[in-house]
Amino acid sequence: MDNRAYTKLIEFLEKVPAITGSIGYGSEDNESWWVKFTIDINHHLAWHTVQELGHVLNYLSLDERLPTSFYPVSPPPYMNGGPEEFLSWVIECENMDFRPGTCAEWLEGRLPRPVEDVAEWDIE
């Protein structure tokens, strides 16, 4: 998959308040694609971010599930360190017809708007 296919999704994720650092991406033999990023676990919206992404990407509804998975990944903690430095999050898709830009559109339509406005994330 061409690197430009990830631009819209990466630009969107960079606006999410608790997502920090660089965002990696790639594909596996034209069978799946992925993006990998860090959520600042000390950010007051960290768990809101996990919950929002998990809802849309893993379980939008019983009848309207996306072909995506959102989950944490980590190297062995006993060899590296704690989650502040080594916990990452992955969005993975095993349907190459569902492109990263389409994923960004689904997120844009369902996450707080505008996504970079911290006040919009306050659900209480």
Summary of the structure (lengths in Angstrom):
residues: 124
radius of gyration: 14.4
end to end distance: 40.4
largest distance: 43.6
contacts: 337
relative contact order: 0.22
helix: 39%
strand: 24%
